[in-house]
Amino acid sequence: MIELLSPAGDFERLKFALRYGADAVYIGGKNYSLRANAINFTNEEIKEATKFAHSLNKKVYVTVNIVLHDENIDGLKEYLLFLDSVNVDAIIVSDIYIMNLWKELNLKMELHVSTQASTLNKETALFYKELGASRVVLAREASEQDIKEIKDYTGLDLEAFIHGAMCTSISGRCIMSNYATNRDANRGGCAQVCRWNFALDDENGNELGENYQMCPKDLNMAIYIKDMIDAGVNSFKIEGRMRSIYYIATVLSSYRKIIDDVINNRINDKTINYYLKVLNRCANRESNPQFFKGLPNYKDQYYNGNREVSNQDFLGVVLSNDNGLITLEQRNYFKKGTIVEFISPNFEETEYTIEDIYDEDMNLIEEANHAQMIVKFKTDIPLCKDDIMRLKTIDKESIL
């Protein structure tokens, strides 16, 4: 089975991820998780999230992937027993102590090895298999040949990142944040020092007046999904537990269509080109395939500023459809005459030109210009709650 795996930083993101095409989600609890800045889930929320996902025949994996210090061990056993009792499908782990504890407790949920373990070779993967792991989340630096050899040698389920941020170090091995800010990247506190601007000096210590960064561009594997399936990847993972619902919906729906087209032998260059444009439009950083076909070069790295550009494409999210009267929560400015596009799990991207706009009291207005204001309009498009309205920026017909 080929799985599309999405991040979910809170319950709202989880619902959007599952609705827009994820087969499974990975979430973090309040402790033991590497995304300390995400909202994350309480124990009760983990229980409810798992129940909700299972009602849709989808899965929930919980990250328990920090590098443990002694003070983290207290309460860990009880936490793992709790996760198992609420039928979490798997835990994602990097510390061998937790792997051994999982085995000692004879837990029924699966054991997945985190990308923090930096698995890049078949012997390491086999080691984790012998500890009881059923899946290894490969390091982002794994090449196509690495993946094939690990799959052939171990038969493990292999999970690989396909979209999102890259680490400037080997995944899970960076200590720059700890060194510069005393915030431990391997315990959820990464300050992203690699994205800071540093002054450049010449050999005499004189500033050159330029800023220097050392961060890689983001990961985007859209053009290599078929090759990854052929290499043995079972689960395709998107990074970003702190990303917006718009990002999640756009990225999930794009990769869902790419994966389904590959599986059904209907993928083509024009389709890939269209979704590349969509994916690049919704992000604020440049992206590349990085390590899959070989070592990255200077084109895959930021040096003199990363030129992050945010757009205002996300115009609103549908709250309800009352016989063609749409209630929408606005997210960015639009007005009468704006050409928009709706994305939904239920139909293909659909273009629409905004006509009459009404406020909550059905008074005609010319524009939606206040953040998160509630507006209404009429359309025959079969919109549902949580469908998304975005600015029409890409002419799909001209590409396809």
C-alpha positions in Angstrom: 0.0 0.0 0.0 1.2 3.5 -0.8 0.5 6.0 2.0 0.3 9.8 2.0 1.3 11.0 5.4 0.5 14.5 6.7 1.6 16.6 9.6 -1.1 17.9 12.0 -0.1 20.5 14.6 -3.6 20.7 16.1 -7.1 19.2 15.7 -8.1 21.7 12.9 -5.0 20.8 10.9 -5.7 17.1 11.4 -9.2 17.4 10.0 -8.0 19.3 7.0 -5.2 16.8 6.3 -7.5 13.8 6.5 -10.2 15.6 4.3 -7.7 16.7 1.6 -6.2 13.3 1.0 -3.9 12.1 3.8 -4.1 8.4 4.6 -2.5 9.0 7.9 -1.3 11.9 10.1 1.6 12.3 12.5 1.0 14.4 15.6 2.8 15.3 18.8 1.8 15.2 22.4 2.7 17.9 24.9 5.9 16.0 25.8 8.5 13.9 24.1 7.8 15.6 20.7 10.3 17.5 18.5 8.0 20.4 17.6 7.9 22.3 20.9 6.5 25.4 19.1 3.5 23.6 17.7 0.2 23.6 19.7 0.3 19.8 19.9 -2.2 17.5 21.5 -3.2 16.8 25.1 -3.8 13.2 26.0 -7.5 13.6 25.6 -7.1 15.2 22.2 -4.9 12.4 21.1 -7.6 10.0 22.1 -10.3 12.0 20.2 -8.0 12.4 17.2 -7.3 8.7 16.9 -11.0 7.9 17.2 -11.8 10.5 14.5 -9.2 9.2 12.1 -10.2 5.6 12.6 -13.8 6.5 11.8 -12.5 7.5 8.4 -10.3 4.3 8.2 -7.2 6.4 8.5 -4.3 6.2 10.9 -2.6 8.3 13.6 1.1 8.2 14.4 2.5 10.0 17.5 6.0 11.4 17.6 7.9 10.4 20.7 11.2 11.3 19.1 13.2 13.6 21.3 16.7 12.6 22.4 16.0 11.7 26.1 17.8 13.1 29.0 17.4 11.5 32.4 14.7 14.0 33.5 12.6 12.9 30.5 12.3 9.3 31.6 9.8 9.9 34.4 6.3 9.4 33.1 7.4 7.9 29.8 6.2 4.4 30.6 2.8 5.7 31.5 2.6 7.8 28.4 3.4 4.9 26.1 0.8 2.7 27.9 -1.7 5.5 27.4 -1.0 5.8 23.7 -1.4 2.1 23.3 -4.7 2.0 25.2 -6.3 4.6 22.9 -5.3 2.6 19.8 -2.7 4.9 18.3 -1.4 3.1 15.2 2.3 3.8 15.8 4.9 5.8 17.7 7.8 7.5 15.9 10.9 7.1 18.0 14.6 7.9 17.7 16.0 6.9 21.2 16.9 3.3 21.6 15.7 3.3 25.2 12.2 4.0 24.1 12.4 1.2 21.5 13.4 -1.2 24.2 10.7 0.1 26.5 8.1 -0.4 23.7 9.3 -4.0 23.4 9.4 -4.6 27.2 5.8 -3.4 27.6 4.6 -5.6 24.7 2.7 -2.8 23.1 0.4 -3.5 20.1 1.0 -0.2 18.3 3.7 -0.3 15.7 7.2 1.1 16.2 8.5 3.5 13.6 12.1 4.8 13.6 12.2 8.6 13.3 14.2 10.5 10.7 16.1 11.8 13.7 17.9 8.5 13.7 19.5 9.5 10.3 19.1 6.0 8.8 21.0 5.9 5.5 22.2 2.3 5.1 20.8 -1.2 5.1 22.7 -2.5 8.2 21.4 0.3 10.4 17.9 -0.4 9.1 18.3 -4.1 9.8 19.4 -3.3 13.4 16.2 -1.4 14.0 14.1 -4.2 12.4 15.7 -6.6 14.9 14.7 -4.3 17.7 11.1 -4.6 16.5 10.6 -1.7 14.2 8.2 -2.3 11.3 9.1 1.0 9.5 12.1 3.3 9.2 11.6 7.0 8.4 14.7 7.5 6.2 17.0 10.5 6.6 16.2 13.2 4.1 19.7 12.6 2.6 18.9 9.1 1.4 19.5 8.6 -2.3 17.6 6.5 -4.7 20.2 3.8 -4.5 20.2 3.9 -0.7 16.5 3.3 -0.7 16.6 0.4 -3.0 19.4 -1.4 -1.1 17.6 -0.8 2.3 14.3 -2.1 0.9 15.9 -5.2 -0.8 18.0 -6.1 2.3 15.4 -5.6 5.1 11.9 -5.7 3.5 10.9 -2.9 6.0 8.2 -0.4 5.3 10.1 2.7 4.2 8.9 6.3 4.9 10.5 9.2 3.1 9.9 13.0 3.1 8.7 14.4 -0.1 8.0 18.1 0.7 9.0 20.7 3.2 12.0 22.1 5.1 15.4 20.6 4.9 18.0 20.6 7.7 21.4 22.1 6.9 23.0 19.3 8.8 22.4 15.5 8.4 18.9 15.1 9.7 18.9 15.0 13.5 22.6 15.9 13.9 22.6 19.7 14.1 23.8 21.4 17.2 24.0 25.0 15.9 20.8 26.0 17.7 22.1 24.6 20.9 25.5 26.3 20.5 24.1 29.7 19.5 21.0 30.0 21.6 21.0 27.1 24.1 17.8 25.8 22.4 18.3 22.1 21.7 17.2 21.1 18.2 17.1 17.5 19.2 14.7 18.2 22.0 12.2 20.4 20.0 13.8 23.8 20.3 15.5 24.5 17.0 16.1 28.2 16.5 16.9 27.7 12.8 20.3 29.3 13.0 21.0 28.2 9.5 18.5 30.7 8.2 20.0 33.6 10.1 21.9 36.3 8.2 25.6 36.5 9.0 28.0 39.3 8.1 30.8 38.4 5.7 34.3 39.6 6.5 37.4 39.6 4.2 40.7 38.1 5.3 41.5 41.2 7.2 38.3 41.2 9.3 36.6 44.0 7.3 32.9 43.6 6.6 32.1 43.1 3.0 28.6 44.5 3.3 26.9 41.2 2.3 24.8 38.8 4.3 25.5 35.1 4.2 23.2 32.1 5.0 23.9 28.4 5.1 20.5 26.9 4.7 19.3 24.6 1.9 16.2 25.3 -0.2 13.1 23.3 0.7 12.4 19.7 -0.5 10.0 19.0 -3.4 9.9 15.5 -4.8 6.8 15.9 -7.1 8.8 14.9 -10.2 10.2 11.7 -8.6 7.1 10.1 -7.0 7.1 7.2 -9.5 10.8 6.7 -9.0 10.4 6.6 -5.2 7.6 4.1 -5.5 9.8 1.9 -7.7 12.6 2.2 -5.3 10.5 0.8 -2.4 9.0 3.8 -0.5 5.7 2.9 1.1 4.9 6.2 2.9 5.2 9.7 1.5 5.7 12.2 4.2 5.1 15.9 4.2 6.9 18.1 6.7 5.2 21.0 8.6 3.2 20.5 11.8 3.1 24.3 12.2 2.0 25.0 8.6 -1.3 26.7 7.8 -4.5 24.9 6.7 -4.1 26.4 3.3 -0.6 25.0 2.9 -1.8 21.6 4.2 -4.8 21.5 1.9 -2.9 22.6 -1.2 0.1 20.3 -0.7 -2.0 17.3 0.3 -4.4 17.7 -2.6 -1.5 18.1 -5.1 0.4 15.0 -4.0 -2.8 13.0 -3.6 -3.5 13.6 -7.3 0.1 12.9 -8.3 0.3 9.6 -6.4 -3.1 8.5 -7.6 -2.1 9.3 -11.2 1.1 7.4 -10.9 -0.6 4.3 -9.4 -3.2 4.4 -12.2 -0.7 4.9 -14.9 -2.0 8.2 -16.1 0.7 10.6 -14.9 2.3 12.8 -17.5 4.8 15.7 -17.7 2.0 18.3 -18.2 0.2 17.2 -15.0 3.5 17.2 -13.0 4.3 20.7 -14.4 0.9 22.0 -13.3 1.2 20.7 -9.7 4.8 22.0 -9.5 3.5 25.4 -10.2 0.7 25.0 -7.6 3.2 23.7 -5.0 5.7 26.5 -5.7 3.0 29.1 -5.5 1.7 28.1 -2.1 5.2 28.1 -0.5 7.4 31.1 0.4 10.7 29.4 -0.3 12.3 27.8 -3.4 12.3 24.0 -3.5 14.3 21.2 -5.2 14.5 17.4 -5.1 17.8 17.6 -3.1 19.6 14.3 -2.5 17.4 11.7 -4.3 19.3 11.6 -7.6 22.7 12.7 -6.2 24.4 15.3 -4.0 22.9 18.7 -4.1 24.9 21.6 -5.7 25.0 25.3 -5.3 21.6 25.7 -6.9 20.0 23.8 -4.0 21.3 26.1 -1.4 20.7 29.7 -0.2 23.8 31.8 0.3 23.0 35.5 0.0 19.5 35.8 1.4 16.7 33.3 1.0 14.2 35.7 -0.7 11.2 34.4 1.2 8.0 35.9 -0.4 4.6 35.3 1.1 1.6 35.7 -1.2 -2.1 36.4 -0.4 -3.6 33.7 -2.5 -5.6 32.1 0.4 -8.8 34.1 0.2 -11.1 32.2 2.5 -12.5 28.9 3.8 -16.1 27.8 3.3 -18.2 27.6 6.5 -21.5 26.4 4.9 -23.6 26.1 1.8 -27.3 26.8 2.2 -28.9 26.0 -1.2 -26.2 27.9 -3.1 -25.8 30.7 -0.6 -22.2 30.3 0.5 -20.9 31.6 3.9 -17.2 32.1 3.9 -14.6 33.2 6.4 -12.3 35.7 4.6 -8.5 35.3 5.0 -7.2 37.8 2.4 -8.6 40.7 0.5 -10.9 40.2 -2.5 -13.6 42.2 -4.2 -16.4 42.0 -6.7 -14.9 40.9 -10.0 -12.0 38.9 -8.5 -11.3 35.7 -10.4 -10.9 32.9 -7.8 -10.5 29.2 -7.7 -12.1 26.7 -5.3 -10.2 23.6 -4.2 -12.0 20.6 -2.6 -11.6 16.9 -2.1 -14.9 16.5 -3.9 -14.2 18.0 -7.3 -11.4 19.4 -9.5 -10.2 22.9 -9.1 -13.0 25.2 -10.3 -12.8 28.8 -11.5 -15.3 31.4 -10.4 -15.6 35.2 -10.8 -16.9 36.9 -7.7 -20.2 38.6 -8.3 -22.4 40.1 -5.5 -20.8 40.0 -2.0 -23.0 40.2 1.1 -22.0 40.8 4.7 -23.5 38.7 7.6 -26.7 40.6 7.5 -27.1 40.2 3.7 -26.2 43.8 2.9 -24.4 44.2 -0.4 -20.7 45.2 -0.1 -18.0 45.8 -2.7 -15.1 44.1 -1.1 -14.0 41.8 1.7 -11.3 43.8 3.4 -11.3 42.9 7.1 -9.3 39.9 8.3 -11.6 36.9 9.0 -14.8 38.8 8.2 -17.8 36.6 7.4 -19.2 37.2 3.9 -21.8 35.5 1.7 -22.2 35.0 -2.0 -24.2 32.8 -4.3 -22.9 30.1 -6.7 -24.0 26.8 -8.2 -20.7 25.2 -7.4 -21.4 22.3 -4.9 -19.2 23.8 -2.2 -19.0 22.1 1.3 -17.6 23.2 4.6 -13.8 23.5 4.6 -13.5 23.9 0.9 -11.0 26.6 0.2 -11.1 29.7 -2.1 -7.8 31.0 -3.5 -6.8 33.5 -6.0 -6.7 32.2 -9.6 -3.1 32.5 -10.6 -2.3 29.6 -12.8 -4.1 28.8 -16.1 -4.5 25.0 -15.8 -6.0 24.7 -19.2 -3.0 26.2 -21.0 -0.7 23.7 -19.2 -2.8 20.6 -19.7 
